[in-house]
């Protein structure tokens, strides 16, 4: 089954394809179909993911899968939250992983409570008008470091230390990340729904 992925993030495409491939799902990047990015006006990951999935389905005529994910930091009241990818941009900086990490480190300077979690909302729709979207949430708790560590991953991975694994997310191999991450947790729940509701696999 072919689904349009409502994202232009090549690394995210690889991650999700590895997770859903065993069900016979083939993900196609929306950019390859000439579909522009959707607006993300909402304050929750689930609402933004649903908006992106509907947008991709409407413009492609195909079922669609959307991911809205980011970092939620306790001491910052849940920020950067749904603005994770634009965190530095919102403060007058550039839109880049490095700039986002730099702003987070500035905001967290001298803060004792380093608790944070990666949050992922995955939404799949059979069409833009699907009355029964599949929605799955995943959360991965950790601690925000005071300096980046690790060369892999993307986004805030170099700053997120996972105590249970004793390493930053950026230091984990793809196989380990795909077993433990917020996206993997959401995907596991979505896979159950794909099987039970869409009868895939």
Secondary structure as the mmCIF struct_conf table of DSSP 4:
data_model
#
loop_
_struct_conf.conf_type_id
_struct_conf.id
_struct_conf.beg_label_comp_id
_struct_conf.beg_label_asym_id
_struct_conf.beg_label_seq_id
_struct_conf.end_label_comp_id
_struct_conf.end_label_asym_id
_struct_conf.end_label_seq_id
STRN STRN1 UNK A 2 UNK A 5
BEND BEND1 UNK A 6 UNK A 6
HELX_RH_AL_P HELX_RH_AL_P1 UNK A 10 UNK A 20
HELX_RH_3T_P HELX_RH_3T_P1 UNK A 21 UNK A 23
TURN_TY1_P TURN_TY1_P1 UNK A 24 UNK A 24
STRN STRN2 UNK A 26 UNK A 29
HELX_RH_3T_P HELX_RH_3T_P2 UNK A 30 UNK A 33
TURN_TY1_P TURN_TY1_P2 UNK A 34 UNK A 34
HELX_LH_PP_P HELX_LH_PP_P1 UNK A 35 UNK A 39
BEND BEND2 UNK A 43 UNK A 44
HELX_RH_AL_P HELX_RH_AL_P2 UNK A 45 UNK A 60
BEND BEND3 UNK A 61 UNK A 62
STRN STRN3 UNK A 64 UNK A 73
HELX_RH_3T_P HELX_RH_3T_P3 UNK A 74 UNK A 76
TURN_TY1_P TURN_TY1_P3 UNK A 77 UNK A 79
STRN STRN4 UNK A 80 UNK A 80
HELX_RH_3T_P HELX_RH_3T_P4 UNK A 81 UNK A 86
TURN_TY1_P TURN_TY1_P4 UNK A 87 UNK A 88
HELX_RH_3T_P HELX_RH_3T_P5 UNK A 89 UNK A 91
TURN_TY1_P TURN_TY1_P5 UNK A 92 UNK A 92
BEND BEND4 UNK A 93 UNK A 93
BEND BEND5 UNK A 95 UNK A 96
HELX_RH_AL_P HELX_RH_AL_P3 UNK A 97 UNK A 107
TURN_TY1_P TURN_TY1_P6 UNK A 108 UNK A 110
BEND BEND6 UNK A 112 UNK A 112
STRN STRN5 UNK A 115 UNK A 125
BEND BEND7 UNK A 126 UNK A 127
TURN_TY1_P TURN_TY1_P7 UNK A 128 UNK A 129
BEND BEND8 UNK A 131 UNK A 132
STRN STRN6 UNK A 134 UNK A 144
BEND BEND9 UNK A 146 UNK A 147
BEND BEND10 UNK A 151 UNK A 154
TURN_TY1_P TURN_TY1_P8 UNK A 155 UNK A 156
HELX_RH_3T_P HELX_RH_3T_P6 UNK A 157 UNK A 159
STRN STRN7 UNK A 160 UNK A 162
TURN_TY1_P TURN_TY1_P9 UNK A 163 UNK A 166
STRN STRN8 UNK A 167 UNK A 168
HELX_RH_3T_P HELX_RH_3T_P7 UNK A 169 UNK A 171
BEND BEND11 UNK A 172 UNK A 172
HELX_RH_AL_P HELX_RH_AL_P4 UNK A 174 UNK A 180
BEND BEND12 UNK A 181 UNK A 181
HELX_RH_AL_P HELX_RH_AL_P5 UNK A 182 UNK A 196
TURN_TY1_P TURN_TY1_P10 UNK A 197 UNK A 197
BEND BEND13 UNK A 198 UNK A 198
#
